[in-house]
Amino acid sequence: MKKYNIKNYVRYKEDVKRSIQNVKTKRFIDYTPSELKVIFLPLVENISRKFATSQEASGVMSINDIIQEGSLQLCKAVDKIDRTKLIESENIEQT
């Protein structure tokens, strides 16, 4: 594994864990965009870890860079959610 700043990573993990504990469980449609972003951060990290971090595969990106880019893309995806279309849908999770 490549070297990266362990202190920042540990702080990130603690912040995510604490933030997820503050979000109450409710229906998908009832979550605010900021709550959705917090809930799906562990998924971003999980997917980021599956990417190869060798120099040939990811260029100069470290695992922290990949997690950061995944988080940015998660924010963009959550902001694109059309809530009116979800409300009208019969199956919210599939829509």
GISULLIN-V455982 format. One record per run of one state. SS is the DSSP state (h for helix, s for strand, l for the rest). FROM is the first residue (numbers start at 1). TO is the last residue. Records with the same first field share a line. If there is no record, write none. Layout:
SS=FROM-TO + FROM-TO
//
This chain:
l=1-5 + 23-27 + 31-32 + 40-40 + 51-54 + 59-62 + 80-82 + 89-95
h=6-22 + 28-30 + 33-39 + 41-50 + 55-58 + 63-79 + 83-88
//
